[in-house]
Every structure is written in structure tokens, then in C-alpha cells.
Amino acid sequence: MLKKLEYGIFDPDTRLTIGIDFFAKEINLFGHNMTAQFWDLVGAARFNFLRPICYKGANCIVLVADLTRPITFERIDYFIDVAKKVNIKRNQIILVGAKTDLYYDRSVDSHYLSTILEKLNISESVEISARNNHNLDELFELATALAMYHKGMITENEYIFIKEEIKQRIQEPIPEPYEKLIRKCWNCNKSLFFHEFCDSNYKIYDGERLLELWESPVLEFYCCACYKELTS
């Protein structure tokens, strides 16, 4: 997610964060010139000792969970408890449901996300996709506005006005028509999905050509395992 914000490119081969990642960006937002600092901390339990250190002094915390993996929402309570211990208030926290592009694979719906938000009494929730830039800019602006408010750079009324303007631009996830077309491996009959096809071939073809190939009625498709066996 941060790589997409920093470089404007989604790379499915990007490795998961190991420990902590960080980047700073000079921005002009809402009439203010500033340097925004972003700390990316992995959710794995073995890095819990780093969490209070990274949380302390933050003006906003964004907790990211995977909409296709409900288990990733189970530790949200723990992350909030750690934040409270270093004086981070619940109204400084934004809950994010990621991977809206995997529309047909998601296991957590918007209603469940709203229920969590109400139960935990935290600031906001946003559904995003780094792959197709769905609500990513809006999340960035919302988090920055929240941080600016808690840092005293804007008033509460200014924050409310900015937040409402941003929320009007936040879009519901919409399934892409071609996602409904599920191909089958010609060898083992395994279901193949367009997003997996894109991840494997995005360095070779552009998006338009990938879609053209995917919808072709005359091409044979193979899963990765069968393709390796076929070409070995």
C-alpha cells in the first residue's frame, strides 16, 4: 500500500514487510506544506515489542486487515490496546479493509466492517485496493487530515469539513465484469482467476492486452503447476 503511495505503481511481487518499513513525503495538502512520515509495521506477533515504540507519538494510526481473510481482523483489539497504552486515542485510529479488487474472494462484507467500527468505537473505516487504486488517495488524505487535527494544525470544524468532503469521494467496491469469467486449467480443471493471470503476466503485457487474452475463446489456460510440468 505504501509502495503504491510512494511510487504510484502496484507490484504484486512486492515482499511483505519484515519488521518495519518507512518513508517520508513532501506534500501540500489542504493549504499546508509539510513532510508526512509513514511507518509500516508488520502485524506478526513476533514484532509486538516494536509496536509501542512505533505507535508512541503518532498522530494517526491506520490498521489494515485483509477482506479475503477474516482472521486478520482478530488482532485489531490487541493493536488498539497497545495504542491506548502509549496515549493514542480511539478517535486517532482508522480501520482499513484491503483487497477490494478481489471482489469475489472477499469473506468480510461492509456490514461486518461497520459493526467492528461501532463496537471498537474508532474513528473511521475505509475499504481500499492498492492494485487498482480504489479509495487509496482518499485514505491517504483522510489519515493526513486526522493527523493534522490531532497535531493542532487544523481546527475541529476544519477537520469535519475536510472529512465529509473526502467521504463523498469514497466509492463502494464494484466488481469488474470480467471477474465473472473464470477460466479452467486444461489439464487439471482448476479454477483460474483474472487477477492471478494479471499477477503472472503484468510485466509482459499491458492491461488491455491481458484482458483481450483472458477473454479469448481459442486460448488454452494452465495453472502454474501444470504449466511448469508441461514446459519441463
C-alpha angles and dihedrals in degrees: 000000000000091000089057090050093046101043103015091234130108113216114186088197092063109126121237115263112272107207107319135354125187142186137168127210132194107226142168108215129165090352095307126114110213148144110247115205120204124194118193112200121185116238096225114124094233089070095053091111089066095051100082090045093054095040096050112099095009117140094204135015123204114200111199124201131175116250090207093054115053090188089072089067093058096081096049090098091054094049090051092050090053090049091051090054090061093045098262108148124220090244088064093062129090121193115214128196107202135200101043086158088074088068097157094044098051117118098182116070129203092257092058090049091052090049091054091048092053094043094050094039094222129154109260145335127218132183113218146169123206090192096064099018092246107174091334095124090045091052090050091051093044093050091046092049091049091050091048091052094051091045090054096245093122132026125249091254091051090050093050091050093048092045093053091048091052094046090055088062095048109108132208115244111266121198114238110239094234092056087077089065106086115185125208129225107251091219108041101012093235114161113255124201130208095235090056090049089052093049091054097045109026092107091057104041136028122240096265093052092046091055091046091053093045093054095044112121094205103054125097116224126204132188116242094259094050092044091054090049091048094051098039 
